[in-house]
Every structure is written in C-alpha cells, then in structure tokens.
Amino acid sequence: MKRSAISFFLLNFFLVTLSPLARHALDGSVWSAQTLHFALGSGDDEPSLRSTQRGLGELLGSRALSTLDGVTNVAGERINPLILDPVRDWSRSKRRPIEILQILEVGGASVLVLSDLRGRLLWKALEESAGDVSHQTMELLLAREGEYALLPHRIAATYLEGLVLPPRIENLASLLPPPVFVPHPTESPRAPRSPSYLDALEQEGIEIIREACAVAENPAMLFSMGKDSMVMLSLAIRAFAPMPVPFPIVIIDTRWVFQDMYRFLENLEQRGELSTIVYVNPEAIERDMNPFDFGSPTHTDVTLTQAVRKMLDDYRFDFVFGGGRRDEEKSRAKERIFSLRNATHGWDPKSQRPELWNLYNTALVDGQSMRVFPVSNWTELDIWRYIERENVDLVPLYFSKLRPVVRRNGALIMVDDERFPLETNEKVTIDYVRFRTLGCYPLTGGVKSSATSVADIIRELEASTVSERSSRVIDFDKGASMEQKKKDGYF
C-alpha cells in the first residue's frame, strides 16, 4: 500500500474514533478556536470556549510553536539569537504581528498552522484531494486578516516557494539561516539574437582564457563566488565546452564569509564538471583570526594575502585567473590583462609589460607567475547585463531582502551569525538591504535597496554615481591601500 493511501486510511480512522472537535478541526477547512467553538455549538450541549481551547491544546496546540527562539530553517538551524529582539522591535514599529507558519502531524494528517507569539492559532488540515499544496497554503495565509509578518518554521518554508504574497503579508524567511542554494534550471540552447557589444566582450574573455591555458603548465582560477567570478567561470565553461573546465577553481576561505556564500560553495562542489580547491591559511586557524580582535588590516593580510601566497607556493600554479576589472578601483586600473608577479607573488606596477591590441607577452622566468584577468575591460553594468542575458547563477546576497544590519563606521554591516559582537549602544535594525560586492561579512557593507531582480539592479546602477567598492571596509584601511596589498601579494 502506498504511503499516501496509508495516510488517508489512518486519517479516516482517526476522525471516526475521535471526538466531534477533532473531526471538525481536521476536515480541511480553515479554523480558529473561535470559529471552531461556534461550529460545535448545538443548544444545551454547546461547549464553553474554554473547553474548546482545552480540546485544541490536547489536539495540536501544545505542539504549535509560538516563540521566535524555537524557529529553525529546513535544516534545523535556529534563528540568530542576536536578532530576536530586533525582529520583535521591527514587528512593533511596523505594526505587523508575527505569525509562525509550521506543519504538525496529527493522526496521519499534515496540519498547516499559523501561530502568533501569544499562542493563538489558525490552521488547516491539508487534503490530497484538494490538489496543489501551495494553493491550500495560500488559502490559510489569506484567511488571516490584516497586515502581518510571516516566519516559516522548518519544512513550512518549502510551502512558500513560488508563492506571490500580497503586500499585507511580509515574508521574514530571509532572517533565518540561508537554505541550500538551488541553481537555475539547466541552460537551454541560446536563441538567435542581434550582435551586441556583450558578444565582443565575451569573445575577448574566451580568447584570453584559451591563450593563457595554451601556454600554462599548471593554471587555476582564483574564485571569490562573487558576480565577476561567476561571469569569468561562465566564460571558461564556454571556452572549453563540451569538455570540463581544464583547471581547478580555488576558493580562499577566511572562515568569515557570509553563510549564503557557504551554501553557494556547497553547490559548486557538487558540480561534476568543476574541480574545486578550498584553502584556509593554517596560521588563521592556529591564531583563530577574526576581524574583531585582530582588526581589518591584520585579518585581511593573514586570511587573504598570506593565504593566497601560501596556496600558490603549495600548488605551484603558474597562470592564475582572477575576476578583477579596471573600473573597480584606481590601482586596478593600472593592471594589465596578463599581469606579471615576481617569485614572491608581489606586483610592481612599474614593471608591467605593454599590451598592444590583443598581443600578450606570456613568458615567465625566475619563478615568476602570471595573473590573468579575462573581464578586465568589463564594467559593473556590463557584468550585470551579461548575467541577465545568460541567466548566470548568483549568491542571493546580491538581491534585496529583509536583513539584520548595524551601522558601523558609516557602513551597513549584516549581523550574519551569532559570532558578531555588538558594541555598547549599537542597535540592530531590520531593513531591505543588498550587497554590490562580497567578502568577509563583518567587512562588507550593504546598501539599502528594493532591487529584487537583475533587471532592478541594472536600473539602479544606471542611476548610481557611487563605486561598488565604496562599501568594502578593507579598501579604506589606513596604511594598507589596495595598491600596497597588491604589491604584497593580494590578488
């Protein structure tokens, strides 16, 4: 007997053998304690509201979660305790009471429950005969009147996927630890289109990657998981299709990047056509490096600059691809597409080779290595227009969602996990924020934004006059300019 048939049998047996209260409560309608009490009323036998509530408590109320600190994501990871009070403050300021959406199993039935923080319930037993679960979920959500905020618990989050909620319902799922990253569907063949300047940039990037691989003995791609890296990876995949990319992608893990980036990395590691290397500087582990106790310059030097140098020494890569662009920052504007590094991985802007048209000097001597930047001539807008055209996968942090942030040193820093030490009188707020660049979360500022799609971001950037790196704390470290970091070996 199939599981669904067994569940249907158990549910019917359960309804027959239990009280009228249970039979009503699990009949597939949307109920509250008040409406169920009225439905059970019948003259002298009418139960009191208190007895109805007591019966509900025995049936499902004692298991219905009504506290924020118990809410988890699908994987069972709890909401960050540092943001519990800020979420309550946000709820009060917006006058949007919080409802926890959850699933309870009662007598073989899956019961979808909305519970507020006072324990008041609205519920609906899901019916197989009623069709799509999403439709039934929406029926329950719409039955709750007025404006409110919705926080899904465990598997209930999957019931919200694909639902377009009305403005009066605010989805707080983005405040939970991020779920597993789900990539776009497998790419379909390109549709014919008119020639574009993006085609020229794409072709240039592919030719750069092929040229470097033709002369390299041991190439690799340094990969940040950011938007530029994803475009660079897309070019590499196109350069060698249908064969796999013939070099590894190397991720330098500082142990302080956003949780969303770790979810994205897990997906990359599962892709059969890619070889990935995740490298952590052993010194960073030994000293338990973090940006709070050691400061941004020291943390960045040990976890990034020194990590890159040690990784290159360990693996002896000679040509290493990077996603840097000339328009990002003034020292990067000095960078060649094929940028020479000395035997200790340092960069000397005065000894770079001329590049005439697409003629590159790729010769290496005396332990030198080469950094190669296939998207060097792209702008931030070019990157986003290409992402839109090619439907490139991205870390969700690029899109605006409700996120917990603090304003620190003029930047909006996301309180991404409970390791974040709040300073005296520092206040966490909940706001719509996205990120234009990614890195260690305590050192990467977000921007207030309503852009939830690539098209929204493009429109936003077309009106912007501020550099994306203006929110990178490490770019403003005193005595440690980007140019100096690059001379020391920073990528």
Buried (B, 14 or more C-beta within 10 A) or exposed (E): EEEEEEBBEEBEEBBEEBEEBBEBBBBBBBBBBEBBBEBBEEEEEEBEEEEBBBBBBEBBBEEBBBEBEEBBBBEEBBBBEBBBEBBEBBBEEEEBBBBBBBBBEBBBBBBBBBBBBEBBBBBBBBBEEEEEBBEBBBBBBEBBEEBBBBBBBBEBBBBBEEEEEEEEBBBBBBBBBBBEBEEEEEEEEEEEEEEEEBEEBBEBBBBBBBBBBEBBEEBBBBBBBBBBBBBBBBBBBBBBEEEEBEBBBBBBBBBBBBBBBBBBBEEBEEEEEBBBBEBBBEEBEEBEBBBEEBEBBBBBBBBBBBBBBBBBEEBEBBBBBBBBBBBBBEBBEBBBBBBBBBEEBBBEEEEBEEBEEEEBBBEBEEEEBBBBBBBBBBBBBBBBBBBBBBEBBBBBBBBBBBBBBBEBEEBBBBBBBEBBEEEEEEEBBBBBBBBBBBBBBBBBBBBEBEBEEBEBBBEBBEEBEEBBBBBBBBBBBEEBBBBEBBBBBBB
